[in-house]
Amino acid sequence: MELRLNIDDATPQELARGIAAAEAVFERAGIMALQGAEGLFALEGWDFKGFPEDDKPTEDEDRTATVWMEADKAAVTACCAGWSEVPHHQVMELINVPRTKLQAEAVPDSWPERKQLYPDVVKRLEITSGPDRQIDFDIAFVLGWVPERPTLDRVEPLSELETVSPSSPATLPRSKRCSQSAQGLDNRDRPGPL
């Protein structure tokens, strides 16, 4: 989950400052933004139902909703610091950022190893003359999408009929990529293998 702040005319730096202020409020309160959003949801649901006595938010939901509202206020204040007027429309929201299982399992501590592999991957992209599934794996590792460097012997085929996956345009030799680009072609336009 990721906090987002939407305020008209705010720069990316101002929005980032606002998000940092909101995150600081959650941290001081000892809760996650998700808990605050859930508390606010319970409070707003109770309001929507007309405040029935038998469906009040719990003390914890009320407390976390209050933290959310404090975080929202801190975000707007930090983002709009120095502005002559704060826009009427501002929204702080918690969104689900889709991540693949591979991305979720990526280990950030692998950066030194990934950084070391980076020049080799770039060089291989320049000189590769045909499909190279290993380079696709190495790209995924360098970008941090997978927790460790995969090898062909540890990868399942894409289907029972295939033993090799199709290559990406990145694994085509540069001359072929340039040629396709100049002709306005890409892999979707081709009926079969390259």
N, C-alpha and C positions, 0 to 999 in steps of 0.2 A: 504494500500500500504506500502511496506517495501523497504528501500534502501538495496542493496546488492553490495558488492565490491568483485571482482574476480581478484586476483593478484597471479600469480604463486609463490609458495613457501612461501607465507605469513602465519603466524600463526593466529589462531582465535583471539588472543589478538591484533595483528597488524591490522587485518581487522576491528575489533571493534573500534580501535583508529582512523582508516581512516573514518569509518562511522560517528563517533562522530564529527570529523572535518568537514565533509560535512554537517551534520545537523546543526552545528554551523553557517556555511555560510548561509544556508537557513533561519535560525532564525534571523540573523543579517539583512538580506535583507527583512525580513517580508513576506516571501512567503513560501508555502509548496513545498516539493520536487515534488509533482505532477504538480504544476504550472511550475516549471523549466523544467520538462520532456516534458510538452506540448509545451512550448516555443521552446525547442530544436527540437521537432518534426516538428514544423512549419518552423523553419529555415532550417532543413535538407530537408524538402519537397520542399522548394523554391529552394534550391541548386539542388536537383534531377530534377526539372523541367527546369533547365537552367537559373535561376534568372529572370523570367519574371517580367517586371515592374508593371504589373497589379495584381500580386499575391504576393507582398512583405509581410513578416510578419508584424504584427502591432508593434507599439513601445513597447507595453506591452510584446508581445511575444519575441521581440528582447531582452528586458531587462531581462526577466525570463530565456531565453536561456543563456544569459551571466552569470547569477547567477549559472545556472546548471554547466557551464564550469568551473567557479571559484570553485564550490563545488567539482567537479571531481578532479581538480588540488590539492585542499586542502586534499582530501581523499588520493590521491596517495602520496603526500608529507608526511602526518602524518603516513601512513601505512609503508612506506619505509624509515622512518627516520633512519639514521645510516647505511643504506645499501651502499655497494660500487657501486652497479649498480642497476638501476630500470629496471625491465623486460619490454620488448617492448609491451607485451600483458597485458593490465589492463583494466578492464571494471567496471564502476559503473552503476548500473541499478536499475530501480524501478520496483518491481514485485508486482503482486496482490497476496496476501496471502489469500487463501480461508478460510473464517470463516463461521461457521454456524450462523444462526440468534441467536441461544441461546448464542453462544460465544460473539457475538457482543453486546448483551444486558447485559452481565455479569457485575456486579457492583464490582469494585475492593475494595471498602470500606467495603465489607462484609467479608474481610479476618479474623478479630477477631472471628466472628461467625463460619466461615468455619474451622478455626484452632481448635476451641473448639470441633467441631464435629468429627474431624479427628480420634482421638483415639477410639471413639465409632464405627466408620465405620470399622476400622481395626479389632477391637474385633469381631464385627458382621460377618465380612468376615471369621474369623477363626471358628466360631461356628455355622454358618447358616447351616441348614440341608436340605434345599430345595429352590425352586425358591422364590426370595424375590425382587420384583420390587422396593420396597421402597429403598433398599440398592443401587440399580442402580441409583435412583434419588439422593440419598445422595452423592454418588461418584461424580456425575455430579456437584453437588453444591460445594462439597469440592474442586474440581479441578477448580472451577470458571467458568464453562461452562454455568451455568444458574444464573440469578440474585437473585433468592430467592429459599429457600428449597421447592421443590415440594412435594405434598402429593398425594396419590392415588385418593382422591376424586376430585382433580382438573386436572386430566389427561384424555385426550381423548383416547379411545381404539384405537389400531392399525388399526382395520378394523371393519366393521359392524358385522362380525362373531365372532371376538375375544373380549373377555372381559379382558384377561390377556396377557401381552406380554411375549414372550419367555425370559427366563432368560439368562444372560451372564454366561460364564464359571466362572467368579469371584464369582457368587452367589452360586456355588456348594459347598458343604462341602469340606474341605481340603482333606479328605480321598478319595472322589470321584474324585477330580481334580488330585490328585497324581496317583490314579489308572488309570485314562484315559491317563495321561501323560506317565506312564510306559508302557501302552499297545499301545502307539502311536495313540490314538484316540482323536478326538476333536468333537465338535458339527457338523462339516460338514460331518463327516464320519457316523453319526447316522441317521437312517431313520426317527425316530420319536422323541417324547419328551423324556427327560432323566428320 
